[in-house]
């Protein structure tokens, strides 16, 4: 994936990193071209071989014998993995995560660790709510956030996906990470992806040696933002 630099996002990205009394929020919006470069081609080739072999094996025995084979009948968030176009979207999202967080490796993620968001309004409202609730209302109200994103990606012509953090190997489940959200806006015509990610990290965890914080409860660490909000409600 090739990183695309847009000046309209520079001030927004600066504003997406801020502190609250309880946590520090790390947010960023990055744009990538879907044109494959060296490492992407190797990843695509490796994953394509693995998935194709599993699908072939499942077809010759039983669709439920292998993980990817079971998705032939169930359909993944990207559509049927028998279709190359569906598999490519999956590969591109993994490559985007690898490019955005080079200290981590996302190549072993499964399709069901992503979710397709069927409503642009739902995605926009979820992001706005998360930012406003933690003190980032200026980003939403004063920086032309969605106008800048729309100018780059043409929001009405995108497919939207969210990533469900893995509990073992990503920055969204580290000790001290309270909640996170991760949205991908994919425009196939433009061959472009915008990745909008944000995580809230306990200040006491950032400041080593100060002990634990009430926010660092094991039941809330690393949650998706919506799950974090629900965990605080009596249901």
C-alpha positions as CSV (number, residue, x, y, z in Angstrom):
1,X,0.0,0.0,0.0
2,X,1.3,3.4,-0.9
3,X,0.7,6.2,1.7
4,X,-0.9,9.3,0.1
5,X,-0.2,12.6,1.8
6,X,-3.0,15.1,1.9
7,X,-2.4,18.5,3.5
8,X,-6.1,18.8,4.4
9,X,-5.6,16.0,7.0
10,X,-2.5,17.4,8.6
11,X,-4.2,19.8,11.1
12,X,-7.0,17.3,11.7
13,X,-4.5,14.6,12.6
14,X,-2.7,17.0,15.0
15,X,-6.1,17.7,16.7
16,X,-6.8,14.0,17.0
17,X,-4.1,13.6,19.6
18,X,-5.2,15.1,22.9
19,X,-5.4,14.5,26.6
20,X,-8.4,14.2,29.0
21,X,-8.2,14.1,32.8
22,X,-8.2,10.3,32.6
23,X,-6.6,9.3,29.3
24,X,-4.7,10.3,26.2
25,X,-6.4,9.9,22.9
26,X,-4.4,8.9,19.8
27,X,-6.3,9.3,16.6
28,X,-5.2,9.5,13.0
29,X,-6.6,9.5,9.5
30,X,-4.4,8.0,6.8
31,X,-5.0,7.5,3.1
32,X,-3.5,4.7,1.0
33,X,-3.5,3.8,-2.6
34,X,-4.7,0.2,-3.3
35,X,-1.8,-0.2,-5.8
36,X,0.3,-3.1,-4.5
37,X,4.0,-2.6,-3.8
38,X,6.7,-5.2,-3.1
39,X,5.6,-6.3,0.4
40,X,2.0,-6.2,-0.5
41,X,2.5,-8.5,-3.5
42,X,4.3,-11.0,-1.3
43,X,1.5,-10.9,1.3
44,X,-1.2,-11.2,-1.3
45,X,0.6,-14.1,-2.9
46,X,1.0,-15.9,0.4
47,X,-2.6,-15.3,1.5
48,X,-4.0,-16.2,-1.9
49,X,-2.2,-19.5,-1.9
50,X,-3.5,-20.3,1.6
51,X,-7.1,-19.4,1.0
52,X,-7.3,-20.9,-2.5
53,X,-5.9,-24.2,-1.1
54,X,-8.4,-24.3,1.7
55,X,-11.3,-23.5,-0.6
56,X,-10.2,-26.3,-3.0
57,X,-9.8,-28.7,-0.1
58,X,-13.2,-27.9,1.4
59,X,-14.8,-28.2,-2.0
60,X,-13.4,-31.7,-2.4
61,X,-14.5,-32.9,1.1
62,X,-16.9,-30.6,3.0
63,X,-17.2,-26.8,3.1
64,X,-16.9,-26.9,6.9
65,X,-13.7,-28.8,7.1
66,X,-11.5,-25.7,6.9
67,X,-12.0,-22.2,8.2
68,X,-11.9,-20.4,4.8
69,X,-13.8,-23.3,3.3
70,X,-16.7,-22.7,5.7
71,X,-16.9,-19.2,4.4
72,X,-17.9,-20.4,0.9
73,X,-21.5,-21.0,2.2
74,X,-21.6,-18.5,5.0
75,X,-20.2,-15.5,3.1
76,X,-17.6,-13.2,4.7
77,X,-18.0,-9.5,5.4
78,X,-16.4,-9.0,2.0
79,X,-18.8,-11.3,0.1
80,X,-18.0,-14.8,-1.1
81,X,-14.3,-15.6,-0.8
82,X,-14.6,-17.6,-3.9
83,X,-14.6,-14.3,-5.7
84,X,-11.1,-12.7,-6.2
85,X,-12.6,-9.2,-5.8
86,X,-13.8,-10.1,-2.3
87,X,-10.5,-11.6,-1.3
88,X,-8.7,-8.5,-2.6
89,X,-10.6,-6.2,-0.2
90,X,-9.7,-8.4,2.7
91,X,-6.0,-8.4,1.6
92,X,-6.1,-4.6,1.3
93,X,-7.4,-4.0,4.8
94,X,-4.7,-6.2,6.3
95,X,-2.1,-4.4,4.2
96,X,-3.5,-1.1,5.5
97,X,-3.2,-2.2,9.1
98,X,0.4,-3.4,8.5
99,X,1.3,-0.1,6.9
100,X,-0.3,2.0,9.6
101,X,1.2,0.0,12.5
102,X,4.6,-1.3,11.2
103,X,5.5,-2.6,14.7
104,X,2.7,-5.2,14.6
105,X,1.8,-8.0,12.2
106,X,-1.8,-8.4,11.1
107,X,-1.3,-11.0,8.4
108,X,-3.0,-13.8,10.4
109,X,-6.3,-12.0,10.8
110,X,-9.4,-13.8,9.7
111,X,-12.3,-12.2,7.7
112,X,-14.7,-12.4,10.7
113,X,-12.4,-10.0,12.5
114,X,-13.9,-7.3,10.3
115,X,-17.4,-6.1,10.0
116,X,-19.1,-4.4,7.1
117,X,-20.9,-1.2,8.0
118,X,-23.9,-0.8,5.7
119,X,-24.8,2.8,6.6
120,X,-22.5,5.8,6.1
121,X,-24.6,7.7,8.6
122,X,-24.1,5.0,11.2
123,X,-20.3,5.1,10.8
124,X,-20.1,8.9,10.8
125,X,-22.4,9.1,13.9
126,X,-20.4,6.5,15.8
127,X,-17.1,8.3,15.1
128,X,-18.5,11.7,16.0
129,X,-20.1,10.3,19.2
130,X,-16.8,8.7,20.3
131,X,-14.8,11.8,19.7
132,X,-17.3,14.2,21.3
133,X,-17.7,12.0,24.4
134,X,-14.0,12.1,25.2
135,X,-13.5,15.8,24.6
136,X,-12.7,15.9,20.9
137,X,-15.7,18.0,19.9
138,X,-13.4,20.6,18.3
139,X,-12.3,18.0,15.8
140,X,-15.8,17.3,14.8
141,X,-17.1,20.8,14.8
142,X,-14.2,23.1,13.9
143,X,-11.9,21.3,11.5
144,X,-14.2,20.4,8.6
145,X,-13.5,16.7,9.4
146,X,-16.0,15.0,7.1
147,X,-15.7,17.6,4.4
148,X,-11.9,16.9,4.2
149,X,-12.5,13.1,4.1
150,X,-15.2,13.4,1.5
151,X,-13.0,15.5,-0.7
152,X,-10.4,12.7,-0.7
153,X,-12.5,9.5,-0.8
154,X,-16.1,10.5,-2.0
155,X,-17.9,9.0,1.0
156,X,-21.1,8.2,-0.9
157,X,-19.2,5.8,-3.2
158,X,-17.4,3.9,-0.5
159,X,-17.7,0.5,1.2
160,X,-17.1,0.8,5.0
161,X,-15.6,-1.8,7.3
162,X,-14.6,-1.8,10.9
163,X,-11.8,-3.9,12.5
164,X,-12.6,-5.9,15.6
165,X,-9.4,-5.9,17.7
166,X,-7.6,-9.1,18.3
167,X,-6.8,-9.8,22.0
168,X,-3.3,-11.0,21.4
169,X,-1.4,-8.9,18.8
170,X,-2.4,-5.4,18.1
171,X,-2.1,-1.9,19.6
172,X,-5.8,-1.7,20.5
173,X,-5.6,-4.4,23.2
174,X,-2.4,-3.4,25.0
175,X,-2.5,-2.9,28.7
176,X,-3.9,0.6,29.3
177,X,-5.9,0.8,26.1
178,X,-9.4,1.6,27.3
179,X,-11.3,1.7,24.0
180,X,-10.7,2.0,20.3
181,X,-12.4,2.3,16.9
182,X,-11.1,1.5,13.5
183,X,-12.9,2.3,10.3
184,X,-11.9,1.7,6.7
185,X,-13.5,3.7,3.9
186,X,-12.8,1.8,0.6
187,X,-13.4,3.5,-2.8
188,X,-12.9,0.8,-5.4
189,X,-13.2,3.3,-8.3
190,X,-10.5,5.5,-6.9
191,X,-8.5,2.5,-5.8
192,X,-8.1,4.3,-2.5
193,X,-8.6,3.6,1.2
194,X,-9.0,6.0,4.2
195,X,-8.2,4.4,7.5
196,X,-9.6,6.3,10.5
197,X,-8.4,4.9,13.8
198,X,-8.5,6.1,17.4
199,X,-7.7,4.7,20.7
200,X,-7.9,6.0,24.3
201,X,-5.0,5.0,26.6
202,X,-5.0,5.5,30.4
203,X,-2.7,8.3,31.5
204,X,-1.7,6.3,34.5
205,X,-0.6,3.5,32.3
206,X,1.4,5.9,30.1
207,X,3.1,7.2,33.2
208,X,4.8,4.0,34.3
209,X,5.0,3.2,38.0
210,X,1.9,5.1,39.1
211,X,-0.2,2.0,39.7
212,X,-3.5,1.1,38.2
213,X,-6.4,3.3,37.4
214,X,-10.1,2.6,37.8
215,X,-10.3,2.8,34.0
216,X,-7.9,-0.1,33.7
217,X,-10.4,-2.7,34.8
218,X,-9.8,-6.0,33.1
219,X,-13.4,-6.0,31.8
220,X,-12.9,-2.8,29.8
221,X,-9.3,-2.9,28.5
222,X,-9.1,-2.9,24.8
223,X,-12.8,-2.8,24.0
224,X,-14.3,-1.5,20.8
225,X,-15.8,1.9,21.7
226,X,-19.4,0.8,21.4
227,X,-18.8,-2.2,23.7
228,X,-17.0,0.0,26.2
229,X,-20.0,2.3,26.4
230,X,-22.4,-0.7,26.9
231,X,-20.1,-2.1,29.6
232,X,-20.8,1.0,31.7
233,X,-24.6,0.6,31.4
234,X,-26.8,-1.5,33.7
235,X,-28.6,-3.8,31.3
